[in-house]
């Protein structure tokens, strides 16, 4: 694997860790009420989606257990309809047990360690 994809994975891990750190100990109501926290999380989700979009096709196909397409899709939903962002969806992505950011971080960390 080339260094470019490794750097992208590392950057996605960094954005994922930031979101998880921001939301540690926060409940859903507090999240919804804190516009700065929401903005910070949404910004990092956009960055994750941007980065997922530049991973090369061979790499993403080889590591198809990672939700590259969903990350890109979420980025597009956020960017093209910011006023209509479903904060409950964002919260579920951040905190979801299966398919949430913790799971993504685990998958990406394992991938990084293999590289």
DSSP file (Angstrom, degrees, kcal/mol; ACC not computed):
  #  RESIDUE AA STRUCTURE BP1 BP2  ACC     N-H-->O    O-->H-N    N-H-->O    O-->H-N    TCO  KAPPA ALPHA  PHI   PSI    X-CA   Y-CA   Z-CA
    1    1 A X              0   0    0      0, 0.0     2,-0.1     0, 0.0     0, 0.0   0.000 360.0 360.0 360.0 144.2    0.0    0.0    0.0
    2    2 A X     >  -     0   0    0      1,-0.1     4,-1.4     4,-0.0     3,-0.2  -0.368 360.0-113.3 -84.1 165.0    1.2    3.4   -0.8
    3    3 A X  H  > S+     0   0    0      1,-0.2     4,-2.7     2,-0.2     5,-0.2   0.800 110.3  66.5 -64.7 -30.1    1.9    6.2    1.7
    4    4 A X  H  > S+     0   0    0      1,-0.2     4,-2.1     2,-0.2    -1,-0.2   0.943 103.9  42.7 -59.4 -50.1   -0.9    8.3    0.4
    5    5 A X  H  > S+     0   0    0     -3,-0.2     4,-2.5     1,-0.2    -1,-0.2   0.866 112.8  54.1 -65.8 -35.8   -3.6    5.9    1.5
    6    6 A X  H  X S+     0   0    0     -4,-1.4     4,-2.3     2,-0.2    -1,-0.2   0.905 108.9  48.7 -63.9 -40.9   -1.9    5.4    4.8
    7    7 A X  H  X S+     0   0    0     -4,-2.7     4,-2.2     2,-0.2    -2,-0.2   0.892 110.8  50.9 -65.2 -39.1   -1.9    9.2    5.4
    8    8 A X  H  X S+     0   0    0     -4,-2.1     4,-2.5     2,-0.2    -2,-0.2   0.935 110.1  48.7 -63.6 -46.4   -5.6    9.3    4.5
    9    9 A X  H  X S+     0   0    0     -4,-2.5     4,-2.5     1,-0.2    -2,-0.2   0.918 111.1  51.0 -59.3 -44.1   -6.4    6.6    7.0
   10   10 A X  H  X S+     0   0    0     -4,-2.3     4,-2.1     1,-0.2    -1,-0.2   0.894 110.6  49.0 -61.6 -40.3   -4.4    8.4    9.7
   11   11 A X  H  X S+     0   0    0     -4,-2.2     4,-2.3     2,-0.2    -1,-0.2   0.906 110.1  50.3 -67.3 -40.9   -6.3   11.6    9.0
   12   12 A X  H  X S+     0   0    0     -4,-2.5     4,-2.5     1,-0.2    -2,-0.2   0.917 109.5  52.1 -62.8 -41.5   -9.6    9.9    9.2
   13   13 A X  H  X S+     0   0    0     -4,-2.5     4,-2.8     1,-0.2    -2,-0.2   0.926 108.7  51.3 -58.5 -44.8   -8.6    8.3   12.5
   14   14 A X  H  X S+     0   0    0     -4,-2.1     4,-2.1     1,-0.2    -2,-0.2   0.917 111.5  45.6 -60.2 -45.1   -7.7   11.8   13.8
   15   15 A X  H  X S+     0   0    0     -4,-2.3     4,-2.0     2,-0.2    -1,-0.2   0.888 113.5  50.5 -66.0 -38.2  -11.0   13.3   12.8
   16   16 A X  H  X S+     0   0    0     -4,-2.5     4,-2.3    -5,-0.2    -2,-0.2   0.922 110.0  49.4 -65.0 -44.7  -12.9   10.3   14.3
   17   17 A X  H  X S+     0   0    0     -4,-2.8     4,-2.6     1,-0.2    -2,-0.2   0.885 108.3  54.4 -62.9 -38.6  -11.0   10.5   17.6
   18   18 A X  H  X S+     0   0    0     -4,-2.1     4,-2.9    -5,-0.2    -1,-0.2   0.942 109.1  47.2 -61.0 -46.9  -11.7   14.3   17.8
   19   19 A X  H  X S+     0   0    0     -4,-2.0     4,-1.9     1,-0.2    -2,-0.2   0.941 113.3  48.0 -59.9 -47.1  -15.4   13.7   17.5
   20   20 A X  H  X S+     0   0    0     -4,-2.3     4,-0.6     1,-0.2    -1,-0.2   0.885 112.8  49.0 -62.9 -38.6  -15.4   10.9   20.0
   21   21 A X  H >< S+     0   0    0     -4,-2.6     3,-0.9     1,-0.2    -1,-0.2   0.922 109.4  52.3 -64.6 -44.4  -13.4   13.1   22.4
   22   22 A X  H 3< S+     0   0    0     -4,-2.9    -2,-0.2     1,-0.2    -1,-0.2   0.866 115.6  41.1 -58.6 -36.3  -15.7   16.0   22.0
   23   23 A X  H >< S+     0   0    0     -4,-1.9     3,-2.2    -5,-0.2    -1,-0.2   0.427  80.4 127.9 -97.3   0.1  -18.7   13.8   22.8
   24   24 A X  T << S+     0   0    0     -3,-0.9     3,-0.1    -4,-0.6    -3,-0.0  -0.387  86.1   4.5 -60.7 127.4  -17.3   11.8   25.7
   25   25 A X  T 3  S+     0   0    0      1,-0.3     2,-0.4    -2,-0.1    -1,-0.3   0.520 102.5 126.2  77.2   5.7  -19.6   12.1   28.7
   26   26 A X    <   -     0   0    0     -3,-2.2    -1,-0.3     4,-0.0     2,-0.2  -0.787  48.6-147.2 -97.8 136.9  -22.2   14.0   26.7
   27   27 A X     >  -     0   0    0     -2,-0.4     4,-2.4    -3,-0.1     5,-0.2  -0.536  31.3-100.4 -95.6 171.6  -25.8   12.9   26.5
   28   28 A X  H  > S+     0   0    0      1,-0.2     4,-2.8     2,-0.2     5,-0.2   0.893 120.2  51.0 -59.9 -44.0  -28.1   13.4   23.5
   29   29 A X  H  > S+     0   0    0      1,-0.2     4,-1.6     2,-0.2    -1,-0.2   0.903 111.4  48.2 -62.8 -41.0  -29.9   16.4   24.9
   30   30 A X  H  > S+     0   0    0      2,-0.2     4,-0.8     1,-0.2    -1,-0.2   0.894 111.7  50.6 -66.0 -39.7  -26.7   18.2   25.7
   31   31 A X  H >< S+     0   0    0     -4,-2.4     3,-1.1     1,-0.2     7,-0.3   0.954 110.4  48.5 -60.9 -50.3  -25.4   17.4   22.3
   32   32 A X  H 3< S+     0   0    0     -4,-2.8    -1,-0.2     1,-0.3    -2,-0.2   0.807 112.6  49.3 -61.4 -30.5  -28.5   18.8   20.6
   33   33 A X  H 3< S+     0   0    0     -4,-1.6     2,-0.9    -5,-0.2    -1,-0.3   0.591  95.2  78.5 -86.4 -10.8  -28.4   21.9   22.7
   34   34 A X    <X  -     0   0    0     -3,-1.1     4,-2.5    -4,-0.8     5,-0.2  -0.787  54.1-178.3-106.4  93.7  -24.7   22.7   22.0
   35   35 A X  H  > S+     0   0    0     -2,-0.9     4,-2.7     1,-0.2    -1,-0.2   0.829  83.5  54.4 -62.9 -32.2  -24.4   24.3   18.6
   36   36 A X  H  > S+     0   0    0      2,-0.2     4,-2.5     1,-0.2    -1,-0.2   0.913 110.0  46.8 -67.2 -40.9  -20.6   24.6   18.9
   37   37 A X  H  > S+     0   0    0      2,-0.2     4,-2.5     1,-0.2     5,-0.2   0.924 113.1  49.0 -65.2 -44.5  -20.3   20.9   19.6
   38   38 A X  H  X S+     0   0    0     -4,-2.5     4,-3.0    -7,-0.3     5,-0.2   0.945 112.2  48.7 -59.3 -48.2  -22.7   20.0   16.8
   39   39 A X  H  X S+     0   0    0     -4,-2.7     4,-2.7     1,-0.2    -2,-0.2   0.905 111.2  50.1 -59.2 -42.4  -20.7   22.3   14.4
   40   40 A X  H  X S+     0   0    0     -4,-2.5     4,-2.0     2,-0.2    -1,-0.2   0.918 114.1  44.4 -63.6 -43.1  -17.4   20.7   15.5
   41   41 A X  H  X S+     0   0    0     -4,-2.5     4,-2.4     2,-0.2    -2,-0.2   0.927 114.1  48.9 -67.6 -44.4  -18.7   17.2   15.0
   42   42 A X  H  X S+     0   0    0     -4,-3.0     4,-2.4    -5,-0.2    -2,-0.2   0.911 109.6  53.0 -63.2 -42.0  -20.3   18.0   11.6
   43   43 A X  H  X S+     0   0    0     -4,-2.7     4,-2.2    -5,-0.2    -1,-0.2   0.941 111.2  46.1 -57.1 -47.7  -17.1   19.7   10.4
   44   44 A X  H  X S+     0   0    0     -4,-2.0     4,-2.3     1,-0.2    -1,-0.2   0.852 109.9  53.8 -67.1 -34.0  -15.1   16.6   11.3
   45   45 A X  H  X S+     0   0    0     -4,-2.4     4,-2.3     2,-0.2    -1,-0.2   0.891 108.1  51.0 -65.1 -38.3  -17.7   14.3    9.6
   46   46 A X  H  X S+     0   0    0     -4,-2.4     4,-2.6     2,-0.2    -2,-0.2   0.930 109.8  49.7 -61.9 -44.9  -17.4   16.4    6.5
   47   47 A X  H  X S+     0   0    0     -4,-2.2     4,-2.5     1,-0.2    -2,-0.2   0.903 109.2  51.9 -61.3 -41.5  -13.6   16.0    6.6
   48   48 A X  H  X S+     0   0    0     -4,-2.3     4,-2.6     1,-0.2    -1,-0.2   0.929 111.0  48.0 -59.9 -45.3  -13.9   12.3    7.1
   49   49 A X  H  X S+     0   0    0     -4,-2.3     4,-1.4     2,-0.2    -2,-0.2   0.887 110.3  51.5 -63.8 -39.9  -16.2   12.1    4.0
   50   50 A X  H  < S+     0   0    0     -4,-2.6     4,-0.4     1,-0.2     3,-0.2   0.935 112.9  45.3 -61.2 -45.8  -13.8   14.2    1.9
   51   51 A X  H >X S+     0   0    0     -4,-2.5     3,-1.4     1,-0.2     4,-0.6   0.895 108.6  55.2 -66.8 -40.5  -10.9   12.0    2.8
   52   52 A X  H >< S+     0   0    0     -4,-2.6     3,-0.6     1,-0.3    -1,-0.2   0.813 103.3  59.4 -61.5 -28.2  -12.9    8.8    2.2
   53   53 A X  T 3< S+     0   0    0     -4,-1.4    -1,-0.3    -3,-0.2    -2,-0.2   0.629 104.0  48.8 -75.7 -14.0  -13.6   10.1   -1.3
   54   54 A X  T <4 S+     0   0    0     -3,-1.4    -1,-0.2    -4,-0.4     2,-0.2   0.419  78.2 112.9-109.1   1.9   -9.9   10.4   -2.2
   55   55 A X  S << S-     0   0    0     -3,-0.6   -50,-0.0    -4,-0.6     5,-0.0  -0.541  80.9-103.4 -65.4 137.1   -8.9    6.9   -1.1
   56   56 A X     >  -     0   0    0     -2,-0.2     4,-2.5     1,-0.1     5,-0.2  -0.309  23.1-118.5 -70.0 153.3   -8.0    5.1   -4.3
   57   57 A X  H  > S+     0   0    0      1,-0.2     4,-2.5     2,-0.2     5,-0.2   0.855 111.3  53.1 -59.8 -40.9  -10.4    2.6   -5.7
   58   58 A X  H  > S+     0   0    0      1,-0.2     4,-2.1     2,-0.2    -1,-0.2   0.919 111.6  47.2 -62.2 -42.7   -8.2   -0.4   -5.5
   59   59 A X  H  > S+     0   0    0      2,-0.2     4,-1.9     1,-0.2    -2,-0.2   0.936 112.9  47.3 -64.2 -47.8   -7.5    0.3   -1.8
   60   60 A X  H  < S+     0   0    0     -4,-2.5     6,-0.2     1,-0.2    -2,-0.2   0.870 113.0  49.5 -66.1 -35.6  -11.2    0.8   -0.9
   61   61 A X  H >< S+     0   0    0     -4,-2.5     3,-0.9    -5,-0.2    -1,-0.2   0.884 109.9  51.0 -68.3 -37.8  -12.2   -2.4   -2.8
   62   62 A X  H 3< S+     0   0    0     -4,-2.1     2,-0.3     1,-0.3    -2,-0.2   0.850 118.2  39.0 -66.0 -33.5   -9.5   -4.3   -1.0
   63   63 A X  T >< S+     0   0    0     -4,-1.9     3,-1.6    -5,-0.1    -1,-0.3  -0.465  72.6 149.1-114.5  57.7  -10.7   -3.0    2.4
   64   64 A X  T <   +     0   0    0     -3,-0.9    -1,-0.1    -2,-0.3    -2,-0.1   0.471  57.0  78.4 -76.9  -1.0  -14.4   -3.2    1.6
   65   65 A X  T 3  S+     0   0    0     -3,-0.1     2,-0.3     2,-0.1    -1,-0.3   0.666  80.3  84.0 -75.2 -16.3  -15.3   -3.8    5.3
   66   66 A X  S <  S-     0   0    0     -3,-1.6     2,-1.9    -6,-0.2     3,-0.3  -0.709  89.6-125.1 -86.9 138.2  -14.7   -0.1    5.8
   67   67 A X     >  +     0   0    0     -2,-0.3     4,-2.3     1,-0.2     5,-0.2  -0.348  52.3 150.1 -83.3  58.1  -17.8    2.1    5.0
   68   68 A X  H  > S+     0   0    0     -2,-1.9     4,-2.2     1,-0.2    -1,-0.2   0.919  72.5  48.5 -56.9 -46.6  -16.0    4.4    2.5
   69   69 A X  H  > S+     0   0    0     -3,-0.3     4,-2.7     1,-0.2    -1,-0.2   0.891 110.2  50.5 -65.0 -40.5  -19.1    4.9    0.5
   70   70 A X  H  > S+     0   0    0      2,-0.2     4,-2.6     1,-0.2    -1,-0.2   0.882 108.8  52.7 -65.5 -37.6  -21.3    5.7    3.5
   71   71 A X  H  X S+     0   0    0     -4,-2.3     4,-2.0     2,-0.2    -2,-0.2   0.934 112.6  44.3 -62.9 -44.8  -18.7    8.2    4.7
   72   72 A X  H  X S+     0   0    0     -4,-2.2     4,-2.2     1,-0.2    -2,-0.2   0.908 112.9  52.2 -64.5 -41.7  -18.7   10.0    1.4
   73   73 A X  H  X S+     0   0    0     -4,-2.7     4,-2.3     1,-0.2    -2,-0.2   0.891 108.3  49.9 -63.4 -41.0  -22.5    9.8    1.2
   74   74 A X  H  X S+     0   0    0     -4,-2.6     4,-2.5     2,-0.2     5,-0.2   0.917 108.8  53.2 -64.0 -42.2  -22.9   11.4    4.7
   75   75 A X  H  X S+     0   0    0     -4,-2.0     4,-2.8     1,-0.2     5,-0.2   0.928 109.9  48.1 -56.6 -45.8  -20.5   14.2    3.6
   76   76 A X  H  X S+     0   0    0     -4,-2.2     4,-2.2     1,-0.2    -1,-0.2   0.897 110.5  51.0 -64.7 -40.6  -22.7   14.9    0.6
   77   77 A X  H  X S+     0   0    0     -4,-2.3     4,-0.7     2,-0.2    -1,-0.2   0.914 114.8  43.7 -62.4 -42.5  -25.9   14.9    2.6
   78   78 A X  H >< S+     0   0    0     -4,-2.5     3,-0.7     1,-0.2    -2,-0.2   0.956 115.8  45.7 -67.4 -50.8  -24.4   17.4    5.1
   79   79 A X  H 3< S+     0   0    0     -4,-2.8     3,-0.5     1,-0.2    -2,-0.2   0.861 116.3  44.0 -65.2 -37.6  -22.8   19.7    2.6
   80   80 A X  H 3< S+     0   0    0     -4,-2.2    -1,-0.2    -5,-0.2    -2,-0.2   0.540 128.6  24.2 -90.0  -5.2  -25.7   19.9    0.2
   81   81 A X    X<  +     0   0    0     -3,-0.7     3,-1.2    -4,-0.7    -1,-0.2  -0.230  65.9 154.4-152.0  55.9  -28.4   20.4    2.9
   82   82 A X  G >  S+     0   0    0     -3,-0.5     3,-1.6     1,-0.3    -2,-0.1   0.880  76.9  54.2 -56.9 -42.1  -26.8   21.8    6.0
   83   83 A X  G 3  S+     0   0    0      1,-0.3    -1,-0.3    -3,-0.1    -5,-0.1   0.769 109.6  50.1 -63.7 -23.8  -30.1   23.4    7.2
   84   84 A X  G <  S+     0   0    0     -3,-1.2    -1,-0.3    -7,-0.2    -2,-0.2   0.195  75.9 141.5-101.4  17.2  -31.8   20.0    7.0
   85   85 A X    <   -     0   0    0     -3,-1.6     2,-1.0    -7,-0.1     3,-0.1  -0.386  51.8-133.1 -63.1 130.8  -29.2   18.0    8.9
   86   86 A X     >  -     0   0    0      1,-0.2     4,-2.0    -2,-0.1     3,-0.5  -0.756  17.0-165.6 -85.0 102.4  -30.9   15.4   11.1
   87   87 A X  H  > S+     0   0    0     -2,-1.0     4,-2.8     1,-0.3    -1,-0.2   0.803  87.0  59.5 -63.9 -28.4  -29.1   15.9   14.4
   88   88 A X  H  > S+     0   0    0      2,-0.2     4,-2.6     1,-0.2    -1,-0.3   0.903 105.5  49.4 -65.0 -39.4  -30.5   12.6   15.6
   89   89 A X  H  > S+     0   0    0     -3,-0.5     4,-2.4     2,-0.2    -2,-0.2   0.928 111.3  48.8 -62.8 -45.1  -28.8   10.8   12.7
   90   90 A X  H  X S+     0   0    0     -4,-2.0     4,-2.5     2,-0.2    -2,-0.2   0.932 112.1  49.0 -59.8 -45.5  -25.5   12.6   13.5
   91   91 A X  H  X S+     0   0    0     -4,-2.8     4,-2.8     1,-0.2     5,-0.3   0.918 110.7  50.3 -60.7 -43.9  -25.9   11.6   17.2
   92   92 A X  H  X S+     0   0    0     -4,-2.6     4,-2.4     1,-0.2    -1,-0.2   0.874 110.5  50.0 -63.2 -37.0  -26.6    8.0   16.2
   93   93 A X  H  < S+     0   0    0     -4,-2.4     8,-2.2     2,-0.2    -1,-0.2   0.916 114.0  45.2 -66.1 -42.5  -23.5    8.0   14.0
   94   94 A X  H  < S+     0   0    0     -4,-2.5     8,-0.4     6,-0.2    -2,-0.2   0.909 129.3  23.3 -67.0 -42.4  -21.4    9.4   16.8
   95   95 A X  H  < S+     0   0    0     -4,-2.8    -2,-0.2    -5,-0.2    -3,-0.2   0.554  85.6 128.8-106.4  -9.2  -22.7    7.1   19.5
   96   96 A X     <  -     0   0    0     -4,-2.4     4,-0.5    -5,-0.3     7,-0.4  -0.178  48.7-148.8 -56.0 135.7  -24.0    4.0   17.6
   97   97 A X  S    S+     0   0    0      1,-0.2     2,-0.7     2,-0.1    -1,-0.1   0.927  88.0  40.5 -69.9 -45.8  -22.7    0.7   18.9
   98   98 A X  S    S-     0   0    0      1,-0.2    -1,-0.2     4,-0.1     3,-0.1  -0.912 136.3  -0.5-110.0 115.3  -22.8   -1.0   15.6
   99   99 A X  S    S+     0   0    0     -2,-0.7    -1,-0.2     1,-0.3    -2,-0.1   0.446 102.3 124.1  89.7  -0.8  -21.7    1.1   12.7
  100  100 A X  S  > S-     0   0    0     -4,-0.5     4,-2.2    -5,-0.1     3,-0.3  -0.140  82.0 -85.8 -81.9-175.9  -21.0    4.1   14.8
  101  101 A X  H  > S+     0   0    0     -8,-2.2     4,-3.0     1,-0.2     5,-0.2   0.817 125.2  59.9 -65.1 -31.1  -17.7    6.0   15.0
  102  102 A X  H  > S+     0   0    0     -6,-0.4     4,-2.1    -8,-0.4    -1,-0.2   0.916 108.5  45.1 -62.0 -41.0  -16.3    3.8   17.7
  103  103 A X  H  > S+     0   0    0     -7,-0.4     4,-2.6    -3,-0.3    -2,-0.2   0.913 112.8  50.7 -67.7 -42.6  -16.7    0.8   15.3
  104  104 A X  H  X S+     0   0    0     -4,-2.2     4,-2.9     1,-0.2     5,-0.3   0.928 109.8  50.8 -59.8 -45.0  -15.2    2.8   12.5
  105  105 A X  H  X S+     0   0    0     -4,-3.0     4,-2.5     1,-0.2     5,-0.2   0.908 110.0  50.0 -59.7 -42.5  -12.2    3.8   14.7
  106  106 A X  H  X S+     0   0    0     -4,-2.1     4,-2.2     2,-0.2    -1,-0.2   0.937 113.0  46.1 -60.9 -47.2  -11.7    0.2   15.6
  107  107 A X  H  X S+     0   0    0     -4,-2.6     4,-2.3     1,-0.2    -2,-0.2   0.922 115.2  45.9 -62.8 -44.8  -11.7   -0.9   11.9
  108  108 A X  H  X S+     0   0    0     -4,-2.9     4,-3.1     2,-0.2    -1,-0.2   0.870 110.9  52.6 -68.7 -36.1   -9.4    2.0   10.8
  109  109 A X  H  X S+     0   0    0     -4,-2.5     4,-2.3    -5,-0.3    -1,-0.2   0.917 110.6  47.7 -65.4 -42.3   -7.0    1.4   13.7
  110  110 A X  H  X S+     0   0    0     -4,-2.2     4,-1.2    -5,-0.2    -2,-0.2   0.911 113.2  48.8 -62.6 -41.9   -6.7   -2.3   12.8
  111  111 A X  H >X S+     0   0    0     -4,-2.3     4,-1.3     2,-0.2     3,-0.5   0.934 110.6  50.1 -63.0 -46.3   -6.2   -1.3    9.1
  112  112 A X  H >< S+     0   0    0     -4,-3.1     3,-0.5     1,-0.2    -2,-0.2   0.905 108.6  52.7 -58.4 -42.3   -3.5    1.2   10.1
  113  113 A X  H 3< S+     0   0    0     -4,-2.3    -1,-0.2     1,-0.2    -2,-0.2   0.767 107.8  51.9 -67.9 -24.8   -1.7   -1.4   12.1
  114  114 A X  H <<        0   0    0     -4,-1.2    -1,-0.2    -3,-0.5    -2,-0.2   0.752 360.0 360.0 -78.0 -25.0   -1.7   -3.8    9.2
  115  115 A X    <<        0   0    0     -4,-1.3    -1,-0.2    -3,-0.5    -2,-0.2   0.481 360.0 360.0 -74.9 360.0   -0.2   -1.2    6.8
